[in-house]
Each structure stands twice: as C-alpha cells, then as structure tokens.
C-alpha cells in the first residue's frame, strides 16, 4: 500500500501471529524495489551477494554482512544471482523495552533515522544511550561479522526454521528472545568494528586501524606483514595476533575479503571479465582467484 505524500510503497509484515516478529529465509535472484515499512528489518547475507540501496548510497553486501533498517526508511535490494538472506522483521514494542532502546540507538546508522524514527528513550535508558557507540558513517550501518560471530548469528536464524513448536506461546517467546540475542551479538560486533576504525592513543588499535586503511587503499599490492609489523615495533607473529583479535581474520584472509568484494563491484557494475577484475585487485593467478572467490562468496565468479 502507499502512504500519502511518500514516493515508495509501504510493505506489511508477513506474520501469522500477534507477536510482532517475523523470521524469513529466502533464496532468490529477484531484486526488491525501493520500499518502506513501519517495522524494523534486520537481515544477514548468508550466501551470494546483493547491492543494498539505503541511506542515500548503494553498498555491496557479501556473506557475513548484517544491516538493520529502521521504520519509515526507504531501501531496496539489487540481486543479479541467487543469494541467500536471513531476515528478521520486528516492532520495537515486541521486545524488552529497556534493552531495545539502548541497542537500536547503538546499531542504527547515523544518517538514516531522524528523531521521529528512533525509539523514544526513557530517563532510565538515556544514560545508556549516551554511551552508545555510533557506527562508522562511511559504512552506512553495515556490520561486518567475523567468522565466530557470523556462525553464531546464522545458527540462531537457522534454528527459527527447525523444530517448529506447535505451542504458539513458546514459539512466540523463542522469537522474542532470539531476536534480542541477535541484536546483542550485533552490538558486540559493532563495538569491535568501531574500535578498529576509531583511532585512539593506544598504539595497538592505532596500528591495526592504520593497517586496515593501507590495505583498502592498496588492494592490488602484495601484503607484507613483516613490513607492517616493523613500522609499529611489533614482531610479525604478535602483529598477526593483534590483527586477528581485532578483525577475527588473519591479515591475508582479511585482504582477500576486501579484494573479492572490490572484484565483485567491478564485475557487477561494469561487466568487467573475471580475469581482468582479478588482476585489477591484485590476483595474478586466475585459478587461485577462483578458489578464494568461492571461499568468500560461496559461489564461483561465473555466478556473479
């Protein structure tokens, strides 16, 4: 349906009970038009990729990326090949009020919601909200889960589609608690993510933050961990340990993830052949590129 004065259609929540929470898992290649809705939407990319139009930008999302879209905010998906996406739709009043006010204030992107879209915070929660860590604005609210976080959150989503309990009250309670746990886990992931991008006086965080910036600016160059470690006075092994603690990945795996994401953008946006995209992001061996691509994306380059 359309609401007066808005250019985008409004979608209703597809839920068969009165819980105010709906879980979906869809595997499809069909794009979703720009739209709005009166509930919060949380989604996790499980396989494949999609381009998400949100907060005035278009962002490529790959497995392990999660986003929360607030009510009355236009967004849409552009999907070229079959992708698997877990989705949770919910109204704020369906969850614990003390928890949800703090978590959503923390997790929502800076640019998307205005005061009318945010949950009103009680005086009891206002102190908590002041401590909330805002997402890196350049990421438009995208939360990059490390392997442990991703496996845990995906397992919670998957569990919602197994062993359905006919006792509606218990299933409704399960939906509520799982949604709250997922939001808590995303909060922790975002806290870790923002520590990486926020430069502090701590030499360890500064080292990792600078290393990530260098990687993003020099995707086609070889990764020399020894040189990076030497710049900040760490041994290579200690630097790898710090890097893994901050990102959940080794420097090489993190760099490969960045390169594959950029290669996907080249292939999808310009129709660039896989071999040319691979070379442009620093892969000289096409077979190795294909292996890494499948590890990151869950499908070969030919499926993009």
C-alpha positions as CSV (number, residue, x, y, z in Angstrom):
1,X,0.0,0.0,0.0
2,X,1.1,3.6,-0.4
3,X,1.0,6.3,2.3
4,X,0.1,9.8,1.3
5,X,3.0,12.0,0.5
6,X,5.5,9.2,0.1
7,X,7.0,8.0,-3.2
8,X,7.7,4.5,-2.2
9,X,5.3,1.6,-1.5
10,X,4.8,0.5,2.1
11,X,5.2,-3.2,2.8
12,X,3.3,-5.1,5.5
13,X,4.9,-7.6,7.9
14,X,4.2,-11.2,6.9
15,X,3.5,-12.8,10.3
16,X,0.8,-15.4,11.2
17,X,0.6,-14.5,14.9
18,X,0.3,-11.5,17.1
19,X,4.0,-11.5,18.2
20,X,5.1,-8.5,16.1
21,X,8.1,-10.5,15.0
22,X,8.6,-12.4,11.7
23,X,11.6,-14.5,10.6
24,X,12.2,-15.3,6.9
25,X,14.9,-17.1,4.9
26,X,14.8,-16.5,1.2
27,X,17.0,-17.8,-1.6
28,X,16.3,-15.9,-4.8
29,X,17.7,-13.9,-7.6
30,X,14.9,-11.4,-7.8
31,X,15.6,-7.8,-6.8
32,X,13.4,-5.9,-4.4
33,X,12.2,-2.5,-5.3
34,X,12.7,0.6,-3.2
35,X,10.2,0.4,-0.4
36,X,9.4,1.4,3.2
37,X,7.7,-0.2,6.2
38,X,6.6,0.6,9.7
39,X,8.8,-2.0,11.4
40,X,12.5,-2.6,11.9
41,X,14.2,-5.0,9.5
42,X,17.4,-6.9,10.3
43,X,19.0,-9.0,7.6
44,X,22.1,-11.2,7.3
45,X,23.7,-12.2,4.0
46,X,24.3,-15.9,4.1
47,X,25.3,-16.8,0.5
48,X,25.9,-14.8,-2.7
49,X,25.8,-11.1,-2.6
50,X,23.4,-8.1,-3.2
51,X,23.6,-4.4,-3.7
52,X,21.7,-2.6,-0.9
53,X,20.2,0.8,-1.6
54,X,20.0,2.6,1.7
55,X,20.8,5.9,3.4
56,X,21.5,7.6,0.1
57,X,24.1,5.1,-1.1
58,X,24.4,1.7,-2.8
59,X,26.6,-0.8,-0.9
60,X,27.7,-4.3,-1.9
61,X,26.9,-6.8,0.8
62,X,28.5,-10.3,1.0
63,X,28.3,-13.2,3.4
64,X,28.7,-12.1,7.0
65,X,27.3,-8.6,6.4
66,X,24.4,-7.5,8.5
67,X,22.2,-4.4,8.4
68,X,19.3,-3.0,10.4
69,X,16.9,-0.8,8.6
70,X,14.7,1.5,10.8
71,X,11.0,2.1,10.2
72,X,9.9,4.6,7.5
73,X,13.2,4.5,5.8
74,X,13.4,3.7,2.1
75,X,15.7,0.8,1.0
76,X,15.9,-1.9,-1.7
77,X,18.0,-4.8,-3.0
78,X,19.6,-5.4,-6.4
79,X,20.4,-9.1,-6.8
80,X,21.9,-10.4,-10.0
81,X,22.4,-14.1,-9.0
82,X,20.8,-16.4,-6.5
83,X,21.6,-15.3,-3.0
84,X,20.6,-16.5,0.5
85,X,19.4,-13.9,3.0
86,X,18.1,-14.3,6.5
87,X,15.6,-11.7,7.6
88,X,14.0,-10.6,10.9
89,X,11.2,-8.1,11.0
90,X,10.0,-6.7,14.3
91,X,8.2,-3.9,16.1
92,X,10.1,-2.4,19.0
93,X,7.2,-3.0,21.4
94,X,7.6,-6.7,20.8
95,X,11.0,-6.8,22.6
96,X,12.2,-5.9,26.0
97,X,11.8,-2.1,26.3
98,X,14.9,-1.4,28.5
99,X,17.2,-3.5,26.2
100,X,15.8,-2.4,22.8
101,X,16.0,1.3,23.3
102,X,19.8,1.1,24.0
103,X,20.5,-1.5,21.4
104,X,18.7,0.2,18.5
105,X,20.1,3.6,19.3
106,X,23.6,1.9,19.1
107,X,23.0,-0.1,16.0
108,X,21.2,2.2,13.7
109,X,23.3,4.2,11.1
110,X,23.8,7.8,11.8
111,X,22.4,9.2,8.5
112,X,19.3,7.0,8.2
113,X,16.9,7.8,11.1
114,X,15.9,11.1,12.4
115,X,14.3,11.8,15.8
116,X,10.9,10.8,14.7
117,X,12.2,7.4,13.6
118,X,14.1,6.5,16.7
119,X,12.6,4.7,19.7
120,X,11.9,7.2,22.4
121,X,14.3,6.7,25.3
122,X,13.1,6.8,28.9
123,X,15.1,8.7,31.5
124,X,16.2,5.3,32.8
125,X,17.8,4.4,29.4
126,X,19.1,7.9,28.5
127,X,22.4,7.4,30.3
128,X,23.0,4.2,28.4
129,X,22.2,5.8,25.1
130,X,24.9,8.5,25.8
131,X,27.4,5.7,25.9
132,X,26.3,4.1,22.6
133,X,29.0,3.6,20.0
134,X,27.7,5.0,16.7
135,X,28.5,3.1,13.5
136,X,31.3,4.2,11.2
137,X,29.3,6.7,8.9
138,X,31.2,5.6,5.8
139,X,29.8,2.1,6.3
140,X,26.1,3.2,6.4
141,X,25.4,0.9,9.3
142,X,26.8,-2.3,7.8
143,X,28.1,-4.6,10.4
144,X,30.9,-7.0,9.3
145,X,30.7,-10.2,11.4
146,X,33.8,-12.1,12.0
147,X,33.7,-15.9,11.4
148,X,32.7,-16.7,15.0
149,X,30.0,-14.0,15.2
150,X,28.7,-15.0,11.8
151,X,28.4,-18.7,12.6
152,X,26.6,-17.9,15.9
153,X,24.1,-15.4,14.4
154,X,23.4,-17.7,11.4
155,X,22.8,-20.6,13.7
156,X,20.1,-18.6,15.6
157,X,18.4,-17.7,12.3
158,X,18.5,-21.3,11.1
159,X,17.1,-22.5,14.4
160,X,13.9,-20.5,13.8
161,X,13.1,-22.7,10.9
162,X,13.7,-26.0,12.6
163,X,11.6,-27.9,15.1
164,X,8.6,-25.6,15.0
165,X,6.8,-25.8,18.3
166,X,3.0,-26.1,17.9
167,X,2.6,-24.4,21.3
168,X,2.3,-20.9,20.0
169,X,3.2,-19.2,23.3
170,X,6.6,-21.0,23.4
171,X,7.4,-20.2,19.7
172,X,6.5,-16.6,20.2
173,X,8.8,-16.4,23.3
174,X,11.5,-18.1,21.2
175,X,11.2,-15.4,18.5
176,X,11.4,-12.6,21.1
177,X,14.5,-14.0,22.9
178,X,16.3,-15.0,19.7
179,X,15.8,-11.5,18.2
180,X,17.2,-9.9,21.4
181,X,20.2,-12.2,21.4
182,X,20.9,-11.5,17.8
183,X,20.8,-7.7,18.5
184,X,23.1,-8.2,21.4
185,X,25.6,-10.1,19.3
186,X,25.4,-7.4,16.6
187,X,26.0,-4.8,19.2
188,X,29.2,-6.6,20.3
189,X,30.3,-7.0,16.7
190,X,29.8,-3.3,16.0
191,X,31.7,-2.4,19.2
192,X,34.6,-4.4,17.9
193,X,34.3,-3.0,14.4
194,X,34.2,0.6,15.6
195,X,37.3,0.1,17.8
196,X,39.2,-0.7,14.6
197,X,38.1,2.5,12.8
198,X,38.4,4.8,15.8
199,X,41.9,6.0,16.4
200,X,43.0,6.3,20.0
201,X,46.2,6.8,21.9
202,X,46.5,3.1,22.2
203,X,49.3,2.0,19.9
204,X,47.8,-1.4,19.3
205,X,44.5,0.0,18.0
206,X,46.3,2.7,16.0
207,X,48.5,0.1,14.3
208,X,45.5,-2.1,13.3
209,X,43.4,0.9,12.2
210,X,46.3,2.2,10.0
211,X,46.9,-1.3,8.6
212,X,43.3,-1.6,7.5
213,X,43.4,1.8,5.9
214,X,46.6,0.9,4.0
215,X,45.0,-2.3,2.8
216,X,41.9,-0.6,1.5
217,X,44.0,2.0,-0.4
218,X,46.4,-0.6,-1.9
219,X,44.3,-3.6,-2.8
220,X,46.5,-4.6,-5.8
221,X,49.7,-4.6,-3.8
222,X,51.2,-7.6,-2.0
223,X,50.5,-7.8,1.7
224,X,53.8,-7.6,3.6
225,X,53.0,-8.4,7.2
226,X,56.7,-8.1,8.2
227,X,56.9,-4.5,7.0
228,X,53.6,-3.6,8.6
229,X,54.7,-5.1,11.9
230,X,58.1,-3.4,11.8
231,X,56.5,0.1,11.3
232,X,54.8,-0.2,14.7
233,X,57.5,-2.1,16.5
234,X,55.8,-5.5,16.7
235,X,57.1,-8.9,15.8
236,X,55.2,-10.4,12.8
237,X,53.6,-13.1,15.0
238,X,52.4,-10.6,17.6
239,X,51.1,-8.3,14.8
240,X,49.1,-11.2,13.3
241,X,47.7,-12.0,16.8
242,X,46.6,-8.4,17.3
243,X,45.1,-8.3,13.8
244,X,43.1,-11.5,14.4
245,X,41.9,-10.2,17.8
246,X,40.6,-7.0,16.1
247,X,39.0,-8.5,12.9
248,X,38.5,-12.2,13.5
249,X,40.6,-12.9,10.4
250,X,44.3,-13.2,9.5
251,X,45.7,-10.3,7.5
252,X,45.8,-12.4,4.3
253,X,42.2,-13.6,4.7
254,X,41.1,-10.0,5.5
255,X,42.9,-8.7,2.5
256,X,41.4,-11.4,0.3
257,X,37.9,-10.5,1.5
258,X,38.5,-6.8,0.6
259,X,39.8,-7.8,-2.9
260,X,37.0,-10.2,-3.7
261,X,34.4,-7.5,-2.6
262,X,36.0,-5.0,-4.9
263,X,36.3,-7.5,-7.8
264,X,32.5,-8.2,-7.4
265,X,31.9,-4.5,-7.7
266,X,33.9,-4.3,-10.9
267,X,32.2,-7.3,-12.4
268,X,28.6,-6.2,-11.4
269,X,28.9,-2.5,-12.1
270,X,30.9,-2.5,-15.4
271,X,30.6,-6.1,-16.7
272,X,34.3,-6.5,-16.4
273,X,35.5,-10.1,-17.1
274,X,36.6,-12.1,-14.1
275,X,40.2,-12.3,-15.2
276,X,40.5,-8.5,-15.6
277,X,38.8,-7.9,-12.3
278,X,41.1,-10.4,-10.6
279,X,44.2,-8.7,-12.0
280,X,42.9,-5.2,-11.0
281,X,42.6,-6.2,-7.4
282,X,46.0,-8.0,-7.2
283,X,45.4,-11.6,-8.2
284,X,47.9,-12.8,-10.8
285,X,46.7,-16.5,-10.7
286,X,43.1,-16.8,-12.0
287,X,42.7,-20.3,-10.6
288,X,43.7,-19.0,-7.1
289,X,41.3,-16.1,-7.6
290,X,38.5,-18.5,-8.3
291,X,39.3,-20.6,-5.2
292,X,39.4,-17.6,-2.9
293,X,36.3,-16.1,-4.6
294,X,34.3,-19.3,-3.9
295,X,35.5,-19.3,-0.3
296,X,34.4,-15.8,0.3
297,X,31.2,-15.7,-1.8
298,X,30.1,-19.3,-1.7
299,X,29.9,-19.4,-5.5
300,X,32.4,-19.2,-8.4
301,X,33.0,-15.9,-10.3
302,X,30.9,-17.2,-13.2
303,X,27.7,-17.0,-11.0
304,X,28.1,-13.2,-10.4
